[in-house]
Amino acid sequence: MIAEALGGWFANSLALIADAGHMLTDVAALSLTLAAIWFAARPATSNKTYGYYRLEILAAFVNGIALVLISLWVVYEAYERWNAPPEIKGLELTIIAIGGLIVNLIAAYLLHGDHQHDLNMRGAWLHVIGDALGSVAAIVAGILIVAFGWVWADAVTSVVISIIIIFGAWNLIKESVNVLLEGTPSHINIAAIEQAILKHENVRNVHDLHVWTITSGIEALSVHIVHHEEAEQTQLMRKIRKNLHDEFGIDHLTIQMETPEDEKESLHYCFSGANCFVPDGKAKTQNSE
């Protein structure tokens, strides 16, 4: 960060200065990532029964917002420079950017292992990849300036890389918000889960089916299952648990077994005001007929 900031000032390059500014946000973002991982490892308490897992999701959300804001700032600066292109030292720009690219590729390699399954780590990885792409853009701009004297390439490459970063950050923000709102994980099909439960012998109905993400890689499910009176509850529940684990990879399960008589009471509560998911896929409220 310091090398690119000084180099950007010396070479008068927006691409290097923007990349250094991006790295400054990375220092904060990576620190936030580390803090979230540390907090998430703390045990659950009576006040935080799930522990601090969600701090990782909050860190991912903040990282996504930071990526978008810094990218928009780079686009604005590029616009200013397009209107008044400054003199840029292309050779110095290229050499410094190559050094930055090497460092960023090493960091990306170190973070690569867990970024696909951990939103928090993905946020950190996206920051580093954004820096690496910024270095590539700076190298391209430097080569074009040295070879053809195209000083406008510095601004154009900065805009292109900012747009790429924004797309990646937007997906990170959407996924983080979905987790915070306890939405159904994108890789899980609620209808398929319902059918997997209903295929078991002695299962009559399913209602109040909810699937959500506690933190990256940890999904939870709760459901009410209506079974025939003659069914042996423990054995049926064991089969359903194994099925949901093997087919959907869900370990954290809360299953309430009900007889048809129990179901009437549950649905009465549902229609009395609570929002409930029922097998036809519609939310029932107190205004439902």
C-alpha positions as CSV (number, residue, x, y, z in Angstrom):
1,M,0.0,0.0,0.0
2,I,2.7,2.5,1.0
3,A,4.9,1.6,-2.0
4,E,2.0,2.1,-4.4
5,A,0.9,5.3,-2.7
6,L,4.4,6.8,-3.0
7,G,4.8,5.4,-6.5
8,G,1.5,6.8,-7.6
9,W,2.4,10.3,-6.3
10,F,5.8,10.0,-8.0
11,A,4.5,8.8,-11.3
12,N,1.3,10.9,-11.1
13,S,-0.8,7.8,-11.8
14,L,-4.5,7.5,-10.7
15,A,-4.4,3.7,-11.2
16,L,-1.6,3.4,-8.6
17,I,-3.1,5.9,-6.2
18,A,-6.5,4.3,-6.5
19,D,-5.0,0.8,-6.0
20,A,-3.2,2.1,-2.9
21,G,-6.5,3.6,-1.6
22,H,-8.1,0.3,-2.2
23,M,-5.4,-1.4,-0.2
24,L,-6.0,1.0,2.6
25,T,-9.6,-0.2,2.8
26,D,-8.2,-3.7,2.7
27,V,-6.1,-3.2,5.8
28,A,-9.3,-2.3,7.6
29,A,-11.3,-5.1,5.9
30,L,-8.8,-7.8,6.6
31,S,-8.5,-6.6,10.2
32,L,-12.3,-6.8,10.4
33,T,-12.2,-10.3,8.9
34,L,-9.6,-11.5,11.5
35,A,-11.6,-9.9,14.3
36,A,-14.8,-11.6,13.1
37,I,-13.1,-15.0,12.9
38,W,-11.7,-14.5,16.5
39,F,-15.1,-13.6,17.9
40,A,-16.9,-16.4,16.0
41,A,-14.6,-18.9,17.8
42,R,-15.9,-17.8,21.2
43,P,-18.3,-20.2,22.9
44,A,-22.1,-19.6,22.9
45,T,-23.6,-17.9,26.0
46,S,-27.1,-17.6,27.5
47,N,-27.5,-14.3,25.8
48,K,-25.9,-15.4,22.4
49,T,-27.1,-19.0,22.1
50,Y,-25.7,-19.3,18.5
51,G,-22.4,-17.7,19.7
52,Y,-20.9,-15.0,17.5
53,Y,-21.1,-16.7,14.1
54,R,-23.1,-13.9,12.6
55,L,-20.2,-11.5,13.1
56,E,-18.6,-13.1,10.1
57,I,-21.6,-12.3,8.0
58,L,-21.6,-8.7,9.2
59,A,-17.9,-8.4,8.3
60,A,-18.7,-9.7,4.8
61,F,-21.5,-7.2,4.4
62,V,-19.3,-4.3,5.5
63,N,-16.5,-5.5,3.2
64,G,-18.9,-5.5,0.3
65,I,-20.1,-2.0,1.0
66,A,-16.5,-0.8,1.3
67,L,-15.6,-2.3,-2.1
68,V,-18.5,-0.6,-3.8
69,L,-17.7,2.8,-2.2
70,I,-14.0,2.8,-3.1
71,S,-14.8,1.7,-6.7
72,L,-17.3,4.5,-7.1
73,W,-14.6,7.0,-5.9
74,V,-12.1,5.6,-8.4
75,V,-14.7,6.1,-11.2
76,Y,-15.2,9.7,-10.2
77,E,-11.5,10.4,-10.1
78,A,-11.1,8.7,-13.5
79,Y,-13.8,11.1,-14.9
80,E,-12.0,14.1,-13.6
81,R,-8.7,12.9,-15.2
82,W,-10.4,12.1,-18.5
83,N,-11.4,15.8,-18.8
84,A,-7.9,17.0,-17.9
85,P,-5.3,14.2,-18.5
86,P,-2.1,14.8,-16.5
87,E,1.4,13.9,-17.4
88,I,2.1,10.3,-16.2
89,K,5.5,8.5,-15.9
90,G,4.6,5.2,-17.6
91,L,7.8,3.2,-17.0
92,E,7.8,3.9,-13.2
93,L,4.0,3.1,-13.1
94,T,4.6,-0.3,-14.8
95,I,7.5,-1.3,-12.6
96,I,5.7,-0.5,-9.3
97,A,2.4,-2.1,-10.5
98,I,4.3,-5.4,-11.3
99,G,5.6,-5.4,-7.8
100,G,2.1,-4.9,-6.4
101,L,0.7,-7.7,-8.6
102,I,3.3,-10.2,-7.3
103,V,2.3,-9.3,-3.6
104,N,-1.4,-9.5,-4.4
105,L,-1.1,-12.9,-6.1
106,I,0.7,-14.3,-3.1
107,A,-2.1,-13.0,-0.8
108,A,-4.8,-14.3,-3.1
109,Y,-3.2,-17.8,-3.0
110,L,-3.1,-17.8,0.8
111,L,-6.8,-16.9,1.0
112,H,-8.0,-19.1,-1.8
113,G,-8.7,-22.3,0.2
114,D,-11.8,-21.1,2.1
115,H,-13.2,-18.3,0.1
116,Q,-15.8,-20.5,-1.7
117,H,-17.6,-21.6,1.5
118,D,-17.1,-18.7,3.9
119,L,-18.7,-15.3,3.1
120,N,-16.3,-13.5,5.4
121,M,-13.2,-15.1,3.8
122,R,-14.8,-14.4,0.4
123,G,-15.0,-10.7,1.3
124,A,-11.3,-10.7,2.2
125,W,-10.4,-12.7,-1.0
126,L,-12.4,-10.3,-3.2
127,H,-10.5,-7.3,-1.7
128,V,-7.2,-9.0,-2.6
129,I,-8.4,-10.0,-6.1
130,G,-9.6,-6.4,-6.6
131,D,-6.1,-5.2,-5.8
132,A,-4.5,-7.8,-8.1
133,L,-6.8,-6.7,-10.9
134,G,-6.0,-3.1,-10.1
135,S,-2.3,-3.9,-10.5
136,V,-3.0,-5.6,-13.8
137,A,-4.9,-2.5,-15.0
138,A,-2.0,-0.3,-13.9
139,I,0.5,-2.5,-15.8
140,V,-1.7,-2.3,-19.0
141,A,-2.0,1.5,-18.6
142,G,1.8,1.9,-18.1
143,I,2.6,-0.2,-21.1
144,L,0.1,1.9,-23.3
145,I,1.6,5.1,-22.0
146,V,5.2,4.0,-22.6
147,A,4.4,2.6,-26.1
148,F,1.9,5.1,-27.5
149,G,1.8,8.0,-25.0
150,W,-1.9,7.2,-24.3
151,V,-2.2,8.9,-20.9
152,W,-6.0,8.4,-20.9
153,A,-5.4,4.7,-20.5
154,D,-4.7,5.3,-16.8
155,A,-8.2,6.5,-16.3
156,V,-10.0,4.0,-18.6
157,T,-8.3,0.9,-17.0
158,S,-9.3,2.3,-13.6
159,V,-12.9,2.5,-14.6
160,V,-13.0,-1.0,-16.1
161,I,-11.5,-2.6,-13.0
162,S,-13.8,-0.7,-10.7
163,I,-16.9,-2.0,-12.6
164,I,-15.6,-5.6,-12.2
165,I,-15.0,-5.1,-8.5
166,I,-18.5,-3.6,-8.0
167,F,-20.1,-6.7,-9.6
168,G,-18.3,-9.1,-7.3
169,A,-19.0,-6.9,-4.3
170,W,-22.8,-6.7,-5.1
171,N,-23.1,-10.5,-5.1
172,L,-21.3,-10.5,-1.7
173,I,-23.7,-7.9,-0.3
174,K,-26.8,-9.8,-1.6
175,E,-25.7,-13.1,-0.1
176,S,-24.8,-11.4,3.2
177,V,-28.2,-9.7,3.4
178,N,-30.0,-13.0,2.6
179,V,-28.2,-14.6,5.5
180,L,-29.0,-11.7,7.9
181,L,-32.7,-11.9,6.8
182,E,-32.6,-15.6,7.4
183,G,-33.6,-16.3,3.8
184,T,-33.4,-19.8,2.3
185,P,-29.8,-20.6,1.2
186,S,-29.5,-20.3,-2.6
187,H,-28.3,-23.9,-3.0
188,I,-31.2,-25.4,-1.2
189,N,-34.7,-26.0,-2.7
190,I,-37.5,-25.9,-0.2
191,A,-39.9,-27.8,-2.4
192,A,-37.3,-30.6,-2.8
193,I,-36.9,-30.8,1.0
194,E,-40.7,-31.0,1.4
195,Q,-41.0,-33.8,-1.1
196,A,-38.1,-35.7,0.5
197,I,-39.9,-35.7,3.8
198,L,-43.3,-36.6,2.4
199,K,-41.9,-39.6,0.6
200,H,-41.4,-41.4,3.9
201,E,-44.0,-43.9,4.9
202,N,-46.5,-42.7,7.5
203,V,-45.8,-39.0,6.8
204,R,-49.1,-37.3,6.1
205,N,-48.2,-33.6,5.9
206,V,-45.5,-31.0,6.4
207,H,-45.9,-27.4,7.6
208,D,-43.9,-24.6,9.2
209,L,-40.8,-25.6,7.1
210,H,-38.0,-23.1,7.5
211,V,-34.3,-23.3,6.3
212,W,-31.8,-20.6,7.0
213,T,-28.1,-20.0,7.3
214,I,-26.5,-19.5,10.7
215,T,-23.1,-18.6,9.1
216,S,-21.3,-19.7,6.0
217,G,-21.5,-23.5,5.6
218,I,-23.8,-24.0,8.6
219,E,-27.5,-24.4,7.6
220,A,-30.4,-25.0,10.0
221,L,-33.9,-26.4,9.5
222,S,-37.0,-26.5,11.5
223,V,-40.2,-28.3,10.5
224,H,-43.5,-29.7,11.8
225,I,-44.2,-33.2,10.4
226,V,-47.7,-34.7,10.7
227,H,-47.6,-38.5,10.8
228,H,-50.2,-41.3,11.1
229,E,-51.2,-42.3,14.6
230,E,-49.7,-45.8,14.3
231,A,-46.2,-44.5,13.3
232,E,-43.3,-44.9,15.7
233,Q,-42.0,-41.4,16.1
234,T,-38.4,-42.0,17.1
235,Q,-37.7,-44.4,14.2
236,L,-39.5,-42.1,11.7
237,M,-37.6,-39.1,12.9
238,R,-34.3,-40.9,12.7
239,K,-34.9,-41.9,9.1
240,I,-35.9,-38.3,8.2
241,R,-32.9,-36.8,9.9
242,K,-30.5,-39.2,8.0
243,N,-32.3,-38.4,4.7
244,L,-32.0,-34.6,5.2
245,H,-28.4,-34.9,6.2
246,D,-27.3,-37.2,3.3
247,E,-29.3,-35.5,0.6
248,F,-29.1,-31.8,1.6
249,G,-26.1,-31.6,4.0
250,I,-28.2,-30.1,6.8
251,D,-27.0,-31.1,10.3
252,H,-28.8,-28.6,12.6
253,L,-32.3,-30.0,12.6
254,T,-35.3,-29.2,14.8
255,I,-38.2,-31.5,14.0
256,Q,-41.6,-31.4,15.7
257,M,-43.6,-34.6,15.2
258,E,-47.4,-34.2,15.3
259,T,-50.5,-36.3,15.0
260,P,-53.4,-35.0,12.9
261,E,-55.0,-33.7,16.1
262,D,-51.8,-31.8,17.0
263,E,-51.8,-30.4,13.5
264,K,-55.2,-28.7,14.0
265,E,-53.8,-26.8,17.0
266,S,-50.7,-25.7,15.1
267,L,-52.6,-24.5,12.1
268,H,-55.1,-22.7,14.4
269,Y,-52.1,-20.8,15.8
270,C,-50.8,-20.2,12.3
271,F,-54.0,-18.7,11.1
272,S,-54.4,-16.6,14.3
273,G,-51.5,-14.3,13.4
274,A,-48.2,-15.9,12.9
275,N,-46.6,-16.0,9.4
276,C,-46.3,-19.7,8.5
277,F,-44.9,-21.6,5.6
278,V,-47.4,-24.3,4.5
279,P,-47.0,-27.0,1.9
280,D,-48.7,-25.0,-0.9
281,G,-45.8,-22.5,-0.6
282,K,-48.0,-19.6,0.6
283,A,-47.5,-17.6,3.7
284,K,-50.7,-17.6,5.9
285,T,-51.5,-14.7,8.2
286,Q,-54.3,-13.6,10.4
287,N,-56.1,-12.1,7.3
288,S,-56.0,-15.4,5.4
289,E,-59.3,-17.0,4.7
